[in-house]
Amino acid sequence: MPKIVLHISDEEFSSVKRRADALHVAPEDIAYSGLNYVMNEITRDEIRNEILHIRNWRRESLPRWSDSAWSVHAYECGHDDHSGPGR
């Protein structure tokens, strides 16, 4: 069976894992659901543009839904606040 390997940061995975646990599903179920959505909507220009946009910014940034998202504290050379998600 062919497979797709998705490399994500610890901050991205912890966010996906937390949401999967809340739904009582595996993180892979969330990933497959996202792929299913995109593949069903791929003919829409907005989705195609979003794919290209994400490919470009992902090289240097984390998505807003990830934990920490390379917070402003890191930008200001301070310590990240790991007291909760997205803080």
DSSP file (Angstrom, degrees, kcal/mol; ACC not computed):
  #  RESIDUE AA STRUCTURE BP1 BP2  ACC     N-H-->O    O-->H-N    N-H-->O    O-->H-N    TCO  KAPPA ALPHA  PHI   PSI    X-CA   Y-CA   Z-CA
    1    1 A M              0   0    0      0, 0.0     0, 0.0     0, 0.0     0, 0.0   0.000 360.0 360.0 360.0 129.0    0.0    0.0    0.0
    2    2 A P        -     0   0    0      0, 0.0     2,-0.3     0, 0.0     0, 0.0  -0.291 360.0-162.7 -63.2 154.3    1.4    3.4   -0.9
    3    3 A K        -     0   0    0      2,-0.0     2,-0.5     0, 0.0     0, 0.0  -0.981  17.5-142.0-140.7 155.8    1.9    5.9    2.0
    4    4 A I        -     0   0    0     -2,-0.3     2,-0.6     2,-0.0     0, 0.0  -0.970  16.8-149.9-113.9 128.0    2.4    9.6    2.5
    5    5 A V        -     0   0    0     -2,-0.5     2,-0.6     2,-0.0    -2,-0.0  -0.884   9.2-161.6-101.4 125.5    4.8   10.6    5.2
    6    6 A L        -     0   0    0     -2,-0.6     2,-0.6     2,-0.0    -2,-0.0  -0.930   3.0-156.4-110.5 119.1    4.0   13.9    6.8
    7    7 A H        +     0   0    0     -2,-0.6     2,-0.3     0, 0.0    -2,-0.0  -0.855  23.2 167.0 -97.2 118.1    6.8   15.6    8.7
    8    8 A I        -     0   0    0     -2,-0.6    -2,-0.0     1,-0.0     2,-0.0  -0.910  34.9-104.3-129.4 158.5    5.5   18.1   11.3
    9    9 A S     >  -     0   0    0     -2,-0.3     4,-2.6     1,-0.1     5,-0.2  -0.240  34.3-107.2 -74.3 166.4    7.0   19.9   14.3
   10   10 A D  H  > S+     0   0    0      1,-0.2     4,-2.7     2,-0.2     5,-0.2   0.888 121.8  54.1 -59.0 -39.9    6.5   18.9   17.9
   11   11 A E  H  > S+     0   0    0      2,-0.2    56,-2.0     1,-0.2     4,-1.3   0.887 110.6  45.6 -64.6 -39.1    4.3   22.0   18.4
   12   12 A E  H  > S+     0   0    0     54,-0.2     4,-2.2     2,-0.2    -2,-0.2   0.927 114.1  48.5 -68.5 -44.7    2.1   20.9   15.4
   13   13 A F  H  X S+     0   0    0     -4,-2.6     4,-3.3     1,-0.2     5,-0.2   0.911 107.7  53.6 -64.7 -42.0    1.9   17.3   16.6
   14   14 A S  H  X S+     0   0    0     -4,-2.7     4,-2.1     1,-0.2    -1,-0.2   0.877 110.5  48.1 -62.8 -35.3    1.0   18.2   20.2
   15   15 A S  H  X S+     0   0    0     -4,-1.3     4,-1.9    -5,-0.2    -1,-0.2   0.929 114.3  45.1 -68.2 -45.5   -1.9   20.3   19.0
   16   16 A V  H  X S+     0   0    0     -4,-2.2     4,-2.6     1,-0.2    -2,-0.2   0.923 113.6  50.8 -63.0 -44.5   -3.2   17.6   16.6
   17   17 A K  H  X S+     0   0    0     -4,-3.3     4,-2.8     1,-0.2     5,-0.2   0.910 108.6  51.1 -61.4 -44.5   -2.8   14.9   19.2
   18   18 A R  H  X S+     0   0    0     -4,-2.1     4,-1.8    -5,-0.2    -1,-0.2   0.908 113.3  45.0 -60.4 -43.1   -4.7   16.9   21.8
   19   19 A R  H  X S+     0   0    0     -4,-1.9     4,-1.3     2,-0.2    -1,-0.2   0.875 112.5  51.2 -70.9 -36.5   -7.6   17.5   19.4
   20   20 A A  H  X>S+     0   0    0     -4,-2.6     5,-2.4     1,-0.2     4,-0.8   0.925 109.3  50.9 -64.2 -44.0   -7.6   13.8   18.3
   21   21 A D  H ><5S+     0   0    0     -4,-2.8     3,-0.8     1,-0.2    -2,-0.2   0.898 106.9  54.3 -60.0 -40.2   -7.7   12.7   22.0
   22   22 A A  H 3<5S+     0   0    0     -4,-1.8    -1,-0.2     1,-0.2    -2,-0.2   0.825 114.0  41.3 -63.6 -30.9  -10.6   15.0   22.6
   23   23 A L  H 3<5S-     0   0    0     -4,-1.3    -1,-0.2    -3,-0.3    -2,-0.2   0.472 111.7-121.5 -92.8  -3.7  -12.5   13.4   19.7
   24   24 A H  T <<5S+     0   0    0     -3,-0.8     2,-0.3    -4,-0.8    -3,-0.2   0.910  75.0 114.4  59.8  45.2  -11.3    9.9   20.7
   25   25 A V  S   <S-     0   0    0     -5,-2.4    -1,-0.3    -6,-0.1    -2,-0.1  -0.828  71.3 -95.5-131.4 172.0   -9.6    9.3   17.3
   26   26 A A    >>  -     0   0    0     -2,-0.3     3,-1.2     1,-0.1     4,-1.1  -0.581  32.0-116.2 -85.7 152.6   -6.1    8.9   16.1
   27   27 A P  H 3> S+     0   0    0      0, 0.0     4,-2.2     0, 0.0     3,-0.3   0.854 117.5  62.5 -54.6 -33.8   -4.0   11.8   14.9
   28   28 A E  H 3> S+     0   0    0      1,-0.2     4,-2.8     2,-0.2     5,-0.2   0.827  95.9  58.8 -61.5 -31.7   -3.9   10.0   11.5
   29   29 A D  H <> S+     0   0    0     -3,-1.2     4,-2.0     2,-0.2    -1,-0.2   0.885 106.6  47.1 -65.2 -38.1   -7.8   10.3   11.4
   30   30 A I  H  X S+     0   0    0     -4,-1.1     4,-2.2    -3,-0.3    -2,-0.2   0.924 112.7  49.2 -68.0 -43.7   -7.5   14.1   11.6
   31   31 A A  H  X S+     0   0    0     -4,-2.2     4,-2.3     1,-0.2    -2,-0.2   0.926 112.4  47.5 -61.2 -44.6   -4.7   14.1    8.9
   32   32 A Y  H  X S+     0   0    0     -4,-2.8     4,-2.9     1,-0.2    -1,-0.2   0.886 109.4  53.9 -65.5 -37.6   -6.8   11.9    6.6
   33   33 A S  H  X S+     0   0    0     -4,-2.0     4,-2.4     2,-0.2    -1,-0.2   0.902 109.0  49.0 -62.0 -40.7   -9.9   14.1    7.1
   34   34 A G  H  X S+     0   0    0     -4,-2.2     4,-2.5     2,-0.2    -2,-0.2   0.915 112.3  47.6 -64.1 -43.2   -7.9   17.2    6.1
   35   35 A L  H  X S+     0   0    0     -4,-2.3     4,-2.8     2,-0.2     5,-0.2   0.913 110.7  52.2 -63.4 -42.6   -6.6   15.4    3.0
   36   36 A N  H  X S+     0   0    0     -4,-2.9     4,-1.9     2,-0.2    -2,-0.2   0.920 110.3  48.4 -59.1 -45.2  -10.2   14.2    2.2
   37   37 A Y  H  X S+     0   0    0     -4,-2.4     4,-1.2     2,-0.2    -2,-0.2   0.951 113.7  46.0 -60.4 -50.1  -11.5   17.8    2.5
   38   38 A V  H >X S+     0   0    0     -4,-2.5     4,-0.7     1,-0.2     3,-0.5   0.918 111.8  50.7 -61.5 -44.9   -8.7   19.2    0.3
   39   39 A M  H 3< S+     0   0    0     -4,-2.8     3,-0.4     1,-0.2    -1,-0.2   0.850 110.5  49.8 -64.5 -33.7   -9.1   16.5   -2.4
   40   40 A N  H 3< S+     0   0    0     -4,-1.9    -1,-0.2    -5,-0.2    -2,-0.2   0.734 120.5  36.1 -73.8 -21.9  -12.8   17.1   -2.6
   41   41 A E  H X< S+     0   0    0     -4,-1.2     3,-2.3    -3,-0.5     6,-0.3   0.294  81.0 113.1-111.6   7.5  -12.3   20.9   -2.9
   42   42 A I  T 3<  +     0   0    0     -4,-0.7     6,-0.2    -3,-0.4    -1,-0.1   0.688  69.3  63.8 -61.0 -21.3   -9.1   20.9   -5.1
   43   43 A T  T 3  S+     0   0    0     -3,-0.2     2,-0.4    -4,-0.2    -1,-0.3   0.658  81.7  96.2 -78.3 -13.3  -10.9   22.3   -8.1
   44   44 A R  S <> S-     0   0    0     -3,-2.3     4,-2.0     1,-0.1     3,-0.4  -0.620  75.1-138.9 -77.9 131.9  -11.7   25.5   -6.2
   45   45 A D  H  > S+     0   0    0     -2,-0.4     4,-2.8     1,-0.2     5,-0.2   0.861 101.2  59.1 -57.7 -37.4   -9.1   28.3   -6.9
   46   46 A E  H  > S+     0   0    0      1,-0.2     4,-2.1     2,-0.2    -1,-0.2   0.898 107.3  46.1 -61.4 -40.1   -9.1   29.3   -3.2
   47   47 A I  H  > S+     0   0    0     -3,-0.4     4,-2.2    -6,-0.3    -1,-0.2   0.923 112.6  49.1 -69.5 -43.7   -8.0   25.8   -2.2
   48   48 A R  H  X S+     0   0    0     -4,-2.0     4,-1.8    -7,-0.2    -2,-0.2   0.916 113.1  47.7 -62.0 -42.3   -5.3   25.6   -4.8
   49   49 A N  H  X S+     0   0    0     -4,-2.8     4,-2.5     1,-0.2    -1,-0.2   0.885 109.5  53.8 -64.9 -38.7   -3.9   29.0   -3.9
   50   50 A E  H  X S+     0   0    0     -4,-2.1     4,-3.0    -5,-0.2     5,-0.2   0.896 105.9  53.1 -62.9 -40.5   -4.0   28.0   -0.2
   51   51 A I  H  X S+     0   0    0     -4,-2.2     4,-2.3     1,-0.2    -1,-0.2   0.932 112.3  44.3 -60.6 -46.1   -1.9   24.9   -0.9
   52   52 A L  H  X S+     0   0    0     -4,-1.8     4,-1.6     2,-0.2    -2,-0.2   0.898 114.0  50.4 -65.6 -40.0    0.7   27.0   -2.7
   53   53 A H  H  X S+     0   0    0     -4,-2.5     4,-2.3     2,-0.2     5,-0.2   0.935 111.8  46.8 -63.3 -47.6    0.7   29.7    0.0
   54   54 A I  H  X S+     0   0    0     -4,-3.0     4,-2.3     1,-0.2    -2,-0.2   0.903 107.3  57.4 -63.7 -41.4    1.1   27.1    2.8
   55   55 A R  H  < S+     0   0    0     -4,-2.3     4,-0.4    -5,-0.2    -1,-0.2   0.901 111.3  44.1 -55.3 -40.6    3.9   25.4    1.0
   56   56 A N  H >< S+     0   0    0     -4,-1.6     3,-0.7     1,-0.2    -2,-0.2   0.935 117.9  39.2 -74.1 -47.3    5.8   28.6    0.9
   57   57 A W  H >X S+     0   0    0     -4,-2.3     3,-1.6     1,-0.2     4,-1.5   0.751 100.2  74.1 -78.8 -20.3    5.3   29.9    4.5
   58   58 A R  T 3< S+     0   0    0     -4,-2.3    -1,-0.2     1,-0.3    -2,-0.1   0.748  82.5  70.9 -64.4 -22.1    5.7   26.5    6.1
   59   59 A R  T <4 S+     0   0    0     -3,-0.7    -1,-0.3    -4,-0.4    -2,-0.1   0.773 118.2  16.3 -63.1 -25.2    9.4   26.6    5.5
   60   60 A E  T <4 S+     0   0    0     -3,-1.6     2,-0.3    -4,-0.2    -2,-0.2   0.470 121.4  51.1-127.7  -5.0    9.8   29.3    8.2
   61   61 A S     <  -     0   0    0     -4,-1.5     9,-0.1     0, 0.0    -1,-0.1  -0.891  62.6-130.1-136.9 161.8    6.6   29.4   10.3
   62   62 A L        -     0   0    0     -2,-0.3    -3,-0.0     7,-0.2     6,-0.0  -0.821  40.0-102.7-104.0 152.0    4.2   27.3   12.3
   63   63 A P    >   -     0   0    0      0, 0.0     3,-1.6     0, 0.0     6,-0.1  -0.326  30.1-111.8 -70.0 158.5    0.5   27.5   11.7
   64   64 A R  T 3  S+     0   0    0      1,-0.3     4,-0.1     4,-0.0    -2,-0.0   0.779 115.2  60.8 -60.9 -26.8   -1.7   29.5   14.2
   65   65 A W  T 3  S+     0   0    0      2,-0.1    -1,-0.3     3,-0.0     2,-0.1   0.588  86.3  95.8 -80.0  -8.6   -3.3   26.2   15.4
   66   66 A S  S <  S-     0   0    0     -3,-1.6     2,-0.3     1,-0.1   -54,-0.2  -0.381  88.8 -94.0 -78.7 160.0    0.0   24.8   16.6
   67   67 A D  S    S-     0   0    0    -56,-2.0     2,-1.7     1,-0.2     3,-0.3  -0.584 104.4  -6.1 -72.3 133.3    1.2   25.0   20.2
   68   68 A S  S    S-     0   0    0     -2,-0.3     3,-0.3     1,-0.2    -1,-0.2  -0.265  77.9-149.8  78.1 -47.3    3.5   28.0   20.7
   69   69 A A        -     0   0    0     -2,-1.7    -1,-0.2     1,-0.2    -7,-0.2   0.858  67.1 -64.7  48.2  40.7    3.6   28.9   17.0
   70   70 A W  S    S-     0   0    0     -3,-0.3    -1,-0.2    -9,-0.1     5,-0.1   0.960  83.1-139.4  47.2  63.6    7.1   30.3   17.6
   71   71 A S    >>  -     0   0    0     -3,-0.3     4,-1.6     1,-0.1     3,-0.6   0.225  17.9 -99.6 -55.2 168.7    5.6   32.9   19.9
   72   72 A V  H 3> S+     0   0    0      1,-0.2     4,-2.4     2,-0.2     6,-0.3   0.817 120.3  66.2 -58.9 -32.6    6.5   36.5   20.2
   73   73 A H  H 34>S+     0   0    0      1,-0.2     5,-3.3     2,-0.2    -1,-0.2   0.920 102.4  46.1 -57.3 -43.2    8.6   35.6   23.3
   74   74 A A  H X45S+     0   0    0     -3,-0.6     3,-1.6     1,-0.2    -1,-0.2   0.900 110.5  53.5 -66.2 -39.2   11.0   33.7   21.1
   75   75 A Y  H 3<5S+     0   0    0     -4,-1.6    -1,-0.2     1,-0.3    -2,-0.2   0.869 109.6  48.1 -61.8 -36.8   11.1   36.5   18.6
   76   76 A E  T 3<5S-     0   0    0     -4,-2.4    -1,-0.3    -5,-0.1    -2,-0.2   0.222 120.5-109.7 -89.9  15.1   12.0   38.9   21.4
   77   77 A C  T < 5S+     0   0    0     -3,-1.6    -3,-0.2     1,-0.2    -2,-0.1   0.671  80.5 125.7  65.3  19.1   14.7   36.5   22.6
   78   78 A G      < -     0   0    0     -5,-3.3     2,-0.3    -6,-0.3    -1,-0.2  -0.335  69.5 -84.2 -92.6-177.1   12.7   35.7   25.7
   79   79 A H        -     0   0    0     -2,-0.1    -1,-0.1    -3,-0.1     2,-0.1  -0.688  45.3-108.4 -89.1 142.8   11.6   32.3   26.9
   80   80 A D        -     0   0    0     -2,-0.3     2,-0.9    -7,-0.1    -1,-0.1  -0.413  25.5-126.0 -65.9 143.0    8.5   30.7   25.5
   81   81 A D        +     0   0    0      6,-0.2     3,-0.4     1,-0.1     6,-0.2  -0.838  30.1 177.7 -90.2 106.8    5.5   30.5   27.9
   82   82 A H        +     0   0    0     -2,-0.9    -1,-0.1     1,-0.2    -2,-0.0   0.021  44.6 113.9-100.1  27.3    4.6   26.8   27.8
   83   83 A S  S    S-     0   0    0      1,-0.1    -1,-0.2     4,-0.1    -2,-0.0   0.650  87.7 -14.6 -74.3 -13.2    1.8   27.2   30.4
   84   84 A G  S >  S-     0   0    0     -3,-0.4     3,-1.5     0, 0.0   -16,-0.2  -0.982  91.5 -55.0-174.0 171.6   -0.9   26.3   27.8
   85   85 A P  T 3  S-     0   0    0      0, 0.0   -18,-0.1     0, 0.0   -19,-0.1  -0.345 116.4  -0.8 -63.6 134.7   -1.7   25.9   24.2
   86   86 A G  T 3         0   0    0      1,-0.1   -19,-0.1    -2,-0.1    -4,-0.1   0.602 360.0 360.0  67.3  12.8   -0.9   28.8   22.0
   87   87 A R    <         0   0    0     -3,-1.5    -6,-0.2    -6,-0.2    -1,-0.1   0.447 360.0 360.0 -99.5 360.0    0.3   31.0   24.8
